[in-house]
């Protein structure tokens, strides 16, 4: 039964092939827009999440900023003392605590010179936070590890000599593996030196930052609270922030961007819906006589309605499937342009963006078909028969 | 399967108009298309309804065809008072009890000859495969012997052939009543005569036929003539 009406709908779309195709194109564009934007949004979120999660979950502790302005003339402190580090170690238990100095210096490598960001830390802590790609880790109190980006910048290789502003020289013993954007430190763009060597040359009252590698993600909040309780009871001394927090706020922002771009795609679907409505209304008007005949020889209103809804669904389904297929191409291109990678194209989240786009496409077509179908089914058969 | 033929199918009276009026409300004032008409149609009759245009004969036909309902009075078709019927019931009544034959054939251009004939049957039995040989039988009965024509679209056929397809379509659900609106109006005289001979044959086979025409020669095929003027029956030979 419904097969007959299905066939009817198919033939009618074929009869007005050009017009049907135009309506399909509208849906294709709408689905393509929604899906591609969805894929981009998801890929963006995924890429950021992935880059950030390679850092592992770490808790950064830095001296509270803006202390000097506080009333009561509390001790002005912009360093973390050895004693505070010991306290931190007690609080976090077995989780590794990595205190380090963060500074910058003018360096010279052969004929090249420039400013480099430098981290100074205990060589024992280095493997906990970075990986060496070429060369070896620092052992003892000499040697430099260079991040891959700064190595490119200064043409650093294992064995390269770096001259610091005060005239000291050190050799690069290892080039780090690229780590990507991080919240704790940015080793890709930095040099890492042993803390003892650094302390011997600088009079430091304390560390600039402490990173706590938290093994159990669920523990992050508890630790943050414990640190806060220990140090900041009377006044803010230390600030903590976790990669988890930042990650979730970034994900939230990207989620909003993704929703926004998808909404833009949605607008093109609305336009497509209007074009289907238009095509179907034309079809109802043109087929008034035919509807009259069908009604007079015993077709129910609901059956007429069914016929038109099938038409709308077919337009929607064809458009959505084409749009969905093209979305792989669209998503591929847009990811390549924006992210320079297409590795997230077949991720479930990206595929769900396509499914979402197709779902919206079919739903739009269906919605657009409801009114014409209702209109067709409510034609007065006598007047419809008389229509020429 | 919905059937509405069971009630009163033994009743010799197929259609009964009791004081039926049909009024069309128009902005310029009500138009009385049928004015308290009473008419009884017995099974097996072949009736010609005649009258000038605007006389109300098309309204009468629409009422018999369950395409419209009376404004007042009682209209009983095949034992059922149409006032009691929903739009769906009226549709079932049209589908199962009445075969329509139009002046302009009114075949569906999207469907082939065979599909046009099958269509009402599929509406009724809900399954193409259950159609059986009935479409073939009625096409043959309607005088379309050439099976090569069955896959053609209606517009590839002559007017006479199209009307034969329309007759086959009207017959396929085995209706009690054939309702014809100027069935030869679009045909040349020779073809028209052939079609009338076919209708007369259907009548002899037991179909009740009600036909609207203003052609006296065509009306003479009927065994009862009803003449309508200004919404009233002026003459009834039955």
Interface residues (C-beta under 8 A of the other chain):
Chain A: X1 X3 X4 X8 X11 X12 X15 X289 X290 X293 X294 X295 X296 X297 X298 X299 X300 X301 X302 X303 X381 X382 X385
Chain B: X62 X65 X67 X68 X87 X88 X91 X92 X94 X95 X96 X100 X102 X106 X107 X108 X109 X110 X111 X119 X120 X122 X123 X124 X126 X127 X128 X169 X170 X173
